[in-house]
């Protein structure tokens, strides 16, 4: 301890720091080389003159200040309309010519709301569906039509979603109507072939005390041109926000949240279908199924051709299973060789933020090792390195991966003070089920002995000791890491004195911090 | 006056906004952290001064694109800039001294150069030469650049416990080499 303090003092005093004078001289050089600060916006019109797309100022001022039919007409223009570029130019000029911060903020809010409103109009125009095929011939027989007709209206906090099923066709649209009568009127407007009595008898009216989610909506269809219009409107709004509001402005976040709600699930041409509590995106061969369980867990299944992956989330833990059905088909093919699995063989990997702990079970034995791999292929490679007698197929057949969104703890690895080294000679002979080395068989009491030097054992008299002899210095350091990491945690929690030699580490260096 | 995390955060944000006065305060807090490490790695006061100057000019330019999350994260960012400048310095050295022995930053030859540096006590420099590279870096970063073990763990992408272990063993070895 005394030696440590002395050596620390020697090191601290030998530091080649810069003197204050040298620091000042260096700063002068740095200051001279710093890039120039951004110019302060001129209160005059000069910044307007240098904008590349500017038309002569006199004309623009006449438009802005003098009004004029064109300016008023352009204000109603939406993305894609002929006067839209002029509308935006006029808006930009008005912002440039507004010098008061308060007035500018008001203008920004006004223009932002206008853009959101334009976006809503475009979505309403492009996404609402008219049942062109619901011709009179389909409703000749009223009773038959009622049997085939289903109308559901769900009133959410933010919108009302109306789903209409006519024979095998599904339609949906959204409306701001919140009462049964208003909804009936909306349906009659959208579906003029239906009579009031038919709608009234069929309509299922529900009030949901929450905001709508994507899965509440049924079939979404959107034309390519409609999607382009919506994309342009979204882009226009985001560009405007980037230009006019600070990145950490909360009102900007609110607008973006509103924007997200407007376009959620609308700007992509994916086929989205809802069945019971499951949402499916795609078709039978390439799809994503999303299900939210009643207990709060969720499940996502992804199927792409022969490949299948399932991700389950419950109580904060995520489990991933993946398999290649083409490989499975090969395994099950009686003409091909079946994969021989050792008795009681199982392999599990737990992925933490900092490390992945892999457990391999062989009959009654358990082996653990750590790896930095976090994906399935990396974990398989690591397992093969530790146990070269195993095959990829064996590991693939049994490997399950659990992801834990936290750092590993000492107890997670269940590792004793030794770590399995990647030596082929120590790998168990899995096929004959006679492991060469097993923790269960080693003498753990030797490892628990404290060492007065660096905690390393110097006398070895067991088979495991021979393995330890061969371990690298880094592996020894890993042992120390685990030992002292646990010790630090215990010290912080219990605030007890540790009589171990590593007491040096408790406050080690902290007086320097 | 000890500059806390809150102060560092404010100085970083103000500097990112172009405030030269705040950046000078940030510089005053950081300059020796950077300089001593660069001096240790280059064995030249002039080179260390030049590289430190470049680091701080680059840092000022890069701050507007940097999002402060913690002081440790900021130090790691600064350390990355420093190492890039050092790497460039080594390349320049190699180009200029193409006929001489190549300067390998990790070679024992490089560490021997430190022994002739009059800025550092000769015995200390020689003792540092005996350490392996990571241990030497940890000692310099902790005792000269004054980073905490937690911060060093971030800079070197190691676990803090591993940093402490290596530091302890390094001091044991230094004590032996310096006959303390």
Interface residues (C-beta under 8 A of the other chain):
Chain A: X3 X4 X6 X7 X8 X10 X11 X12 X14 X15 X16 X17 X18 X22 X23 X26 X27 X29 X30 X31 X33 X34 X35 X37 X38 X354 X454 X477 X478 X480 X481 X482 X484 X485 X488 X504 X505 X508 X509 X512 X513
Chain B: X18 X20 X23 X24 X27 X28 X31 X32 X35 X36 X39 X40 X49 X52 X53 X56 X57 X60 X61 X117 X119 X120 X121 X124 X139 X142 X143 X144 X146 X148 X149 X159 X161 X162 X164 X165 X166 X167 X168 X169 X171 X174 X175 X178 X180
